[in-house]
C-alpha cells in the first residue's frame, strides 16, 4: 500500500510498471505506468501538493518531486518547439494535458491545440 501527500492510497495492483533511473547528481527519475487513467489524472492534477518529506518520511530529505505526463520523443520535441515559439510570439501559457499540447495567448483567450509543426506555424 502506497500513500501520497494528498492522502490518496493505492496498492501494487494499481501500478502496471515501475522503472527507477539513478542520475549522476544523486537524483532519481521514477517512471510509473498506472493501470487507472483516473488515478493518473488525479495525481497530475494534485502534483503541486507533493513533497519528499511526506512521501519518504525522511527529515533529511528536502528536495521536490516533479510529476509530469510522459510524452513520446515526437511530442517532447514538439512541446519544446512550442515553448520556444510561444516565448517568441509572447504567448503566456503553454501546457500539456492528457498528452496534448495547448497554448493560450493571454487570460480569457481560447486554448489552441498543437498537434504538429503546421499548427505551430499558424500561431499569430
ZIHUBEL-V261889 format. One record per pair of residues at least 4 apart in sequence whose C-alpha atoms are under 6 Angstrom apart, sorted by sequence separation. I is the first residue (numbers start at 1). J is the second residue. D is the distance in whole Angstrom. If there is no record, write none. Layout:
i = (I:I)
j = (J:J)
d = (D:D)
This chain:
i = (4:23:41:43:52:53:71:72:75:78:82:86:87:96:3:23:53:71:86:96:114:3:22:95:2:21:95:104:2:21:94:103:1:2:20:94:103:1:20:93:102:19:93:102:19:52:101:102:18:51:92:101:18:51:91:92:17:17:16:16:15:16:14:15:14:5:5:4)
j = (8:27:45:47:56:57:75:76:79:82:86:90:91:100:8:28:58:76:91:101:119:9:28:101:9:28:102:111:10:29:102:111:10:11:29:103:112:11:30:103:112:30:104:113:31:64:113:114:31:64:105:114:32:65:105:106:32:33:33:34:34:35:34:35:35:50:54:55)
d = (6:5:6:6:6:5:6:6:6:6:6:6:6:5:6:6:6:6:5:5:5:5:5:6:6:6:5:5:5:5:6:6:6:6:6:4:5:4:5:5:5:6:5:5:5:6:6:6:6:5:5:5:5:6:4:6:6:5:5:5:5:5:6:6:5:5:6:6)
